[in-house]
Amino acid sequence: MKPGKFISLEGVDGAGKSTHLDYLAGKIRARGVELVVTREPGGTPLGEKLRALLLNDPMQPDTELLLMYAARAEHVAAVIKPALTRGAWVLSDRFADASYAYQCGGRSIDATRLESLESWTLSGFKPDLTLLFDVSAEVAEARRAQARAADRFEKEQADFFNRVREAYLHRAKSEPGRIRVVDASHSIESIRAELDQIMEAL
């Protein structure tokens, strides 16, 4: 059986990931491919409980990072790898790049701590493709202001999101073969045309 593909969507809060995730899911399913749509933190019963804590309860940055990887380890073992093994595709709203951006970039945690956790819990496992939806902190903030009530991350200040964005772009430069940067300030129609090209190549 041909193994499935794992695609993750990344970007600062307000970049429009959810809108584009729904569009991509429709395109993939239209090809007759089994698709698992999931998210991080979350994706499993345990992960969703940890998500509630992470998005709402105050905690130390190291605690936040450890809980993220606890949820991720469960997610990979219980959902992502089994789906890929049976030939399904997986589309995830965030994955490990988010921790590099939010915990290392935003929270300024030493990257060596994250690297140790990645080595232990993921053993080199990464998405086949990561779509990084990039917008300025100002544009993202304006979009978040029109959305639902803000969670603990979304309430952070502009300098936090500037660090998150910079970390994402640094990650993209280090792995250009996997991470595709999409200018999310463009119109939805323009972004979808670009996504169509990327997916056709995949």
C-alpha positions, 0 to 999 in steps of 0.5 A, a space after each residue: 500500500 502506498 503510504 499517505 502524505 502528511 501536510 501541516 499548516 503553520 503561521 501566526 494567529 490571524 494568518 488565516 490557516 483555518 480558512 485555507 485548511 478547509 479549502 485544502 481538505 476539500 481539494 484532497 477529498 475531491 481526489 478520492 483520498 482518505 483524509 484525516 484533518 487534525 490539529 495541535 495542540 489536540 488531535 486525541 482525547 488526551 491532547 484536547 484536554 491538554 489543549 484546554 490547559 495550554 490555551 487557558 491556564 497560566 503556566 511557566 514557559 518550560 511547562 508549556 513546552 513540555 505539555 506541547 510535546 506530551 500532546 504531540 507524542 500522543 498525537 503522532 502515535 495514536 493518530 498521525 502515523 496509523 493514518 499514514 500507514 494505512 495510506 491516508 493523508 493527514 492535514 494538521 493545523 500546526 505541528 512541531 514548527 509551531 513549538 519552534 516559533 511560539 516556545 523558542 521564538 515567542 517565549 525565548 526558550 533555548 532551542 536546544 531544549 526543543 531539539 532534545 524533545 524533538 529527538 526523543 518524541 519524534 525521532 526525525 519524523 516530520 511532515 512531507 510538506 509544511 505550508 507557512 502562511 505569512 503575514 505581518 504582526 499588524 495584519 494578523 492582529 487586525 484579523 484576530 480582533 475580528 475573530 472569536 474571544 482571544 485565548 492565552 496566546 492570542 492575548 500576547 503583545 505585538 513583540 511576541 508575535 514579531 518574534 514568532 514570525 521571525 522564528 517561523 521564517 528562520 525555520 523556513 529558510 533552514 528547510 526550504 525543501 519542506 516548508 513553503 512560505 505563502 504570502 497570506 496578505 494576498 487575496 483568498 483567490 490568489 492564495 488558493 491559486 498558489 495552493 492549487 499549484 503546490 498541491 498539484 506538484 505534491 
